[in-house]
Amino acid sequence: MTSEVTRLGMGKSEMVDIAEFFKKLLIDKKDPKKMRNEIAEFRKDFQEVKYCFQNSNNAYEYLKFY
């Protein structure tokens, strides 16, 4: 899961938020339907998938093929 949210641009602070969502849902037994808006609000700034290399060719610049 960490690699997937990282691709969306999330970092350490967002991981803390995600852990808090899990706690609320799994440990505190909050109703998922009531949490939906809070999670959607959190997620709205992370809509674009990002990768390590902006240009797909750049990844191969670091590899040497023989």
N, C-alpha and C positions, 0 to 999 in steps of 0.2 A: 504494500500500500504506500509506503514512503516514497518509492520512486514515482508512483503515479501522481501523487499530490505535488511532488517537487517539479514534475513536468508542467504543472499548472502554475508554477511560480511561487508556491508556498515555501516558507522557511520554518525556522525553529519556533517562532511565536505562534504560527498557525498550527503547528503540531500540538502545541499546548492546548489551543482552542479545540482541536479535533479530539484530543484525549478527554477534555471536559465534556464534549458532546457524548462520547461513549459512556463516561461516568454517569451523566444525567439519565441516559437511556437504559443502561444495563444495571447500574447499582442503585440509583435513585428511583428507577422504575417510572420515569416521566413518560407521558403519553407521546408516542412518535408524531401523531397528528398535531399535537400542540407545539412540538419542537420544529416542525417543518418550516415555518416562517423564519425562525431564528437561524436555522441552518442555511436556508435559501439566501438570506441577507448576507451571511458570512461568505457564501460561495459566489455571490454575484461579481466580485472583483477578480475571480479566477476562472475565466471562460476561455482563455487562449492557451493552447498546448504549446509548450516551449521545449526545446531540446538543447543539448550541450553545444551544438554547432548550428548557427543560423543558416548556413549554406550546406546542403547535403554533401558537397564535394570536400568540404573542409575536414571532415572526419577521416578521409583517406589520406590527407596530407601527412598524418602522423604515423601511418602504417607504411612499411616498406615491403613491397611484393618482390619476391625473387623468382 
